Amino acid sequence: MIRNVVIVGGGTAGWMTATYLNRAFGDSVTVTVVESAQVPTIGVGEATFSTIRHFFSYLGVEERDWMPECAGSYKLAIKFENWREPGTHFYHPFERLPVLGDFDLADWWLHLDGKVAEFDRRCLVIPAICDAQRAPRRLDGSLLTGTLEQGTQFPYAYHFDAALLARYLTRLGTARGVQHVLDHVTDVKQDERGWISHLVTGEHGEIRGDLFIDCTGFRGLLINKVLGEEFLSFEDVLPNNRAVALRVPRDMAKHGIDPYTTATAMDSGWIWTIPLFGRVGTGYVYSDRFCSPEDAEATLRAFAAPGMPELEANHIRMRIGRNRRSWVRNCVAIGLSSGFVEPLESTGIFFIQHGVEQLVKCFPDATWDQGLADAYNARVAGVMDGVREFLVLHYRAAARDDTPYWKAAKTRAVPSGLERRLEAWRSMLPDPAGIHPHFHGFEPYSWRVMLIGLGAQPAAPLPALAHADPGAALAALDDIPRRARQLMEELPSCHAYLKQLND
């Protein structure tokens, strides 16, 4: 059996991995995190994917346990501003479109209405809840129910301070038995096969393990620098390779807390706005081919923090792409060391969670069955390649083309297969048979919402709908604003709920 797992690197990736493995295997596997105080984490405000709720549930911790310690807030959607054209916006929510027979409401909306600026509010409930800054829970803690499919729950995600979450998980993990070595790795030793045998640290000497997990971020200390695994860049199709971030204080009692992430298109990229409890995390993601770091910082300060020159800017050089394999010999890379696409759809934490979940499913024994590693690598690659394709859709389909950056987005190469799919979507909206074939976290409704919101919907509705009875679709369209009003009356504001949670 594999008894000893050594994780190199802390931060969100290291401690999410450590606590998950500890929960999965308990005392039968020793988990050790070797974390250097000399290597800072990126630690910007993080927006997440709705699957993050399963992670906390698996660990057995409640929102009241961790959210107050991590400046946590709720996320029901991403609001895309200025992507179609300046002055416009739409929501990509965690809400499935209702299905009416053989077609969903987006198909019917194209047939019956088709006004792009009204699509999200006509076909979905969450946009109205977002506009009203409502929480997904009532003040008694009960979860919002009564979505477009009665009896189901609205999915939602979180915003949190990543550095604070790492600290919380450190305390949780060590209390549950995870070993924590605070030291700097000075060398990594390999045996005659090229497998990692042990680490050499500055103060704790040699640290041996069976399985080594690389959570060293963009450095890829084990997977790339020691084992020499090839990194496959995505910059040919996703050119944004830099970001600059600010932590901006905000009077939440005065302004309220938006239950969504905002992605605002700018001349050379886009700005994220992540409302936490007590402050806002914001950053400009851009390509250094179109914008200098100095201009990016000036743009961000003018947009998000005018009159606050004292705020320290954090400049980040992003490595966009993935390793050819994330599992090589007895080393598995998880988090930024495995791969990363820009944070446009909040997939960074999702990649960590998916990676460790798949590692548990494919966990090896002393035979080191290569088939398990191959399965793991295929699943991780499929997720990242699928997200890459989904993000490329954002730029290619966006109607905006008023700057050199946005003009280039319309002529840049796209991943293999996407060009064909884009052509097909000129005639019909994406369906399960027409999107990226491997699991990547995004269902067909997300592709539909983005295609329409960006202004690239099919030129005409499906001809078959002219032969169908529109009664059920008209009733559904009429019911959405009624239910939205009802929910807004029932639900507290995000600020009121989170204040109660934090008191």
Number of C-alpha atoms within 10 A of each C-alpha: 11 16 15 16 20 23 28 24 26 29 25 26 28 27 26 26 27 30 23 20 22 22 16 15 13 15 13 12 16 19 28 25 26 23 21 18 12 9 12 10 16 15 16 19 27 26 34 22 25 20 17 17 16 11 18 15 11 13 17 10 12 11 14 14 12 18 23 17 15 21 21 27 28 28 28 28 26 25 22 23 20 20 26 23 16 13 8 13 19 25 26 24 24 20 20 20 21 18 16 14 9 7 14 16 22 26 22 23 20 21 17 16 13 19 12 18 16 13 19 22 17 22 26 27 24 25 24 21 21 25 13 18 20 28 28 29 20 16 17 8 12 9 15 18 16 13 21 21 13 8 10 11 15 22 21 22 21 24 27 27 24 23 18 20 23 21 17 18 20 24 14 17 25 18 10 14 17 23 17 18 17 18 19 20 21 11 12 17 14 13 9 7 8 12 18 22 19 19 22 17 19 13 12 13 13 16 16 17 20 18 23 27 25 29 32 27 25 17 14 24 20 23 30 20 12 16 17 12 17 14 20 14 18 20 14 13 18 23 21 24 19 22 23 23 25 23 19 19 16 16 12 19 11 8 9 18 29 27 31 28 29 23 27 18 21 20 16 21 23 24 26 27 25 31 32 27 27 16 18 23 23 27 28 29 28 25 21 17 11 15 15 14 17 11 10 27 20 14 17 24 23 13 12 20 18 11 9 12 10 7 13 11 15 15 18 15 13 16 23 23 22 22 22 18 22 30 27 20 17 18 21 25 30 30 29 25 26 30 29 24 27 23 16 19 21 19 21 21 22 21 26 22 23 20 24 22 17 16 22 14 11 16 16 18 12 9 8 14 12 13 11 17 22 15 16 23 21 16 18 27 22 17 20 23 21 21 23 22 20 21 19 21 22 19 23 24 21 23 19 21 17 11 13 11 21 21 15 13 23 16 9 14 15 18 17 9 11 18 14 10 14 20 11 14 20 14 14 18 25 23 13 11 8 16 21 22 10 14 16 23 18 16 15 18 22 18 20 22 24 22 22 24 27 27 18 21 23 19 12 12 21 16 9 9 16 12 7 8 9 14 8 13 23 14 10 17 18 13 15 20 17 11 16 19 13 11 21 18 10 14 21 19 24 26 23 17 20 23 14 12 15 13 6
